Structure formats: C-alpha cells, structure tokens
C-alpha cells in the first residue's frame, strides 16, 4: 500500500514537470511603454503601456487573470551576529518597501479566458506616488541600493500548471523643482584671528550643473594663508550605518600663499551628472551631501574647518507643455 502511494506521488510529480514545459517561459512576455524608448520615469508621472504575450504553442492557453504590481525593493548590507564576537559578518538583505497594484485588463473577458496562438496585448496604466524615494545604485557605495520593477503574473486556472511571471525594471527619478532653494551663510574664526565666511545664494544644485558660492576671508593680522581646500562628500545611511565617499577634492583657485587683509572671491564647482540625488526615506535610508572647506594657515591647530550641506537634484527634461501648468 505504501509503494502504491509512493508511485502515485512520483507519477503526479512527473505529470506536473511535463506540463511545466507548456508556455512557461518569461521570454514570451514583453513590456512596452507608450511613446517612450527607455524605462526612466519621474515621481508623480502616469505610466501607460502594454504587456505583450506570445503564445508559441499550437493549442490555446487558458488564463484565469493577469496580475500586475509595481514593487520597490531595498537591497542592503546588514551586520549578522556570529558565535564569535571578534568576527563581524555581513550579508545582503532584500526588503520590499513599496507595493502598488496595477490594473491589467484583457478586453472583452469575464473570468477565465483563452489566449490563441500568436501575439496578444493588454494595456496597463498607473501613477507613481509623490513620496517614492528615487532609484539608487552606485558601485562605489554598496551599503544600500533601491530598485523598482513591474511584475506581471499570468495566473493559470489549472492547479497542475505553473503560472508565468515577468519582471520589467524601471528607474524612478526625483525632480529638482520639488525642493526650494535657500540662501546659506556660515562662518568660523581661527584661534589666530582669521575668519572664513562662505555664502551660498542657492543650496540646491542640479546634477551636471555648477554649485556657486562666495568665499570671504578676513585676515586683520596679515596671517599667511597657505591655501583653501574643498571636498564634496556623499553620505549614505542605512540601518544605522553611514558610509562616506568623496566626489570632488580640490584647492580653490587664486588663494595660495597670501597675506591680504581681505580676500573675497566667487567660485563655481561642477557637480558630475552621475551624482545621485539627495533623499531621505522614512528616516531609515538617506543620501545627502556636504561641502567641506578648510583654510590652511601657518601654525599648529590654526586651520579653519567649515562644512555646508547642499542638495543635489535631477532636472525634469523640457516638454512642449506650458511650464506654468506643470
């Protein structure tokens, strides 16, 4: 009796595996976006398109329904407890931070329906919410990544047949006009009387553009100012961890080996177009920037160190629509 039951289980397993070969490949499915060649979208934007399915089998394919969803996923490196306190282990953890249902409506169907041989297409439409963190992935900073993808599931009514799934990655961007610019003015004085004042008319800069600022040095005792260095640092926080990465490191022009009582100059520093935007999602994942200034003076412990936060954003491409309406 036991052998008979075992044979039935084997037969059932073989039957299911054989049915798996019937149109179960995601290569039969393609995602197309309306009037767009790439997969880059802005928060708040409405996304429309079609999901195409190619039935390569001679027989009709039965489907119960087509499910669609937009998924936002965080991939982070987290510390893992080990038996030995001296050894620190890290592993990659994935967590879904966003899930949105997408309506995919086959035309003229109620309940289960059949898909004939050839290509069939079904429309879909959804809107990206305003509070989404942007896609984030940078090879030099592996502490956290944020991915988005659309997943279509073709649900089959037969219990012994495998459902068919297809994932389509998209890139979510955050526009620069969401944050208003703020004038920043900060200063600091060294122990030997030299004062550094830095002024930003705008603390928001579009990636690929220049960040502008004014440097004002007050030197009443004619101290030797060797040079002024600048470092743009990116900070990434996730799971109570922080990782820093220097993007720009240079000395300011025309300020070198000077003893002037007053030095006042304007500067422009180009921000690379590949710089990820500033964001803070739920106080758990954040990406932000600081400009670090240091005035190098003669003497011990006389240097001036000053840091200024800046916001890096993306710029929405120009369209033919009226900007006031946007």
Secondary structure as the mmCIF struct_conf table of DSSP 4:
data_model
#
loop_
_struct_conf.conf_type_id
_struct_conf.id
_struct_conf.beg_label_comp_id
_struct_conf.beg_label_asym_id
_struct_conf.beg_label_seq_id
_struct_conf.end_label_comp_id
_struct_conf.end_label_asym_id
_struct_conf.end_label_seq_id
HELX_RH_AL_P HELX_RH_AL_P1 UNK A 2 UNK A 20
TURN_TY1_P TURN_TY1_P1 UNK A 21 UNK A 21
BEND BEND1 UNK A 22 UNK A 23
HELX_RH_3T_P HELX_RH_3T_P1 UNK A 26 UNK A 28
STRN STRN1 UNK A 29 UNK A 33
TURN_TY1_P TURN_TY1_P2 UNK A 34 UNK A 35
BEND BEND2 UNK A 37 UNK A 38
STRN STRN2 UNK A 40 UNK A 42
TURN_TY1_P TURN_TY1_P3 UNK A 43 UNK A 44
STRN STRN3 UNK A 46 UNK A 55
BEND BEND3 UNK A 57 UNK A 59
HELX_LH_PP_P HELX_LH_PP_P1 UNK A 60 UNK A 60
STRN STRN4 UNK A 61 UNK A 63
BEND BEND4 UNK A 64 UNK A 64
STRN STRN5 UNK A 65 UNK A 80
BEND BEND5 UNK A 83 UNK A 84
TURN_TY1_P TURN_TY1_P4 UNK A 85 UNK A 86
STRN STRN6 UNK A 89 UNK A 104
TURN_TY1_P TURN_TY1_P5 UNK A 107 UNK A 108
BEND BEND6 UNK A 111 UNK A 112
STRN STRN7 UNK A 113 UNK A 115
BEND BEND7 UNK A 117 UNK A 117
STRN STRN8 UNK A 118 UNK A 127
TURN_TY1_P TURN_TY1_P6 UNK A 130 UNK A 131
HELX_LH_PP_P HELX_LH_PP_P2 UNK A 132 UNK A 135
STRN STRN9 UNK A 136 UNK A 138
TURN_TY1_P TURN_TY1_P7 UNK A 139 UNK A 140
STRN STRN10 UNK A 141 UNK A 155
BEND BEND8 UNK A 157 UNK A 158
TURN_TY1_P TURN_TY1_P8 UNK A 159 UNK A 160
BEND BEND9 UNK A 161 UNK A 161
STRN STRN11 UNK A 164 UNK A 173
STRN STRN12 UNK A 175 UNK A 175
HELX_RH_3T_P HELX_RH_3T_P2 UNK A 176 UNK A 178
BEND BEND10 UNK A 179 UNK A 179
STRN STRN13 UNK A 184 UNK A 189
TURN_TY1_P TURN_TY1_P9 UNK A 191 UNK A 192
BEND BEND11 UNK A 193 UNK A 193
STRN STRN14 UNK A 195 UNK A 200
BEND BEND12 UNK A 201 UNK A 201
BEND BEND13 UNK A 203 UNK A 203
STRN STRN15 UNK A 204 UNK A 206
TURN_TY1_P TURN_TY1_P10 UNK A 207 UNK A 208
BEND BEND14 UNK A 209 UNK A 209
STRN STRN16 UNK A 210 UNK A 218
TURN_TY1_P TURN_TY1_P11 UNK A 220 UNK A 221
STRN STRN17 UNK A 225 UNK A 238
TURN_TY1_P TURN_TY1_P12 UNK A 239 UNK A 240
STRN STRN18 UNK A 241 UNK A 258
BEND BEND15 UNK A 261 UNK A 261
STRN STRN19 UNK A 262 UNK A 270
HELX_LH_PP_P HELX_LH_PP_P3 UNK A 271 UNK A 272
TURN_TY1_P TURN_TY1_P13 UNK A 273 UNK A 274
HELX_LH_PP_P HELX_LH_PP_P4 UNK A 275 UNK A 278
STRN STRN20 UNK A 279 UNK A 281
TURN_TY1_P TURN_TY1_P14 UNK A 282 UNK A 284
STRN STRN21 UNK A 285 UNK A 297
BEND BEND16 UNK A 298 UNK A 301
STRN STRN22 UNK A 304 UNK A 313
STRN STRN23 UNK A 314 UNK A 314
HELX_LH_PP_P HELX_LH_PP_P5 UNK A 316 UNK A 318
BEND BEND17 UNK A 320 UNK A 321
TURN_TY1_P TURN_TY1_P15 UNK A 323 UNK A 325
#
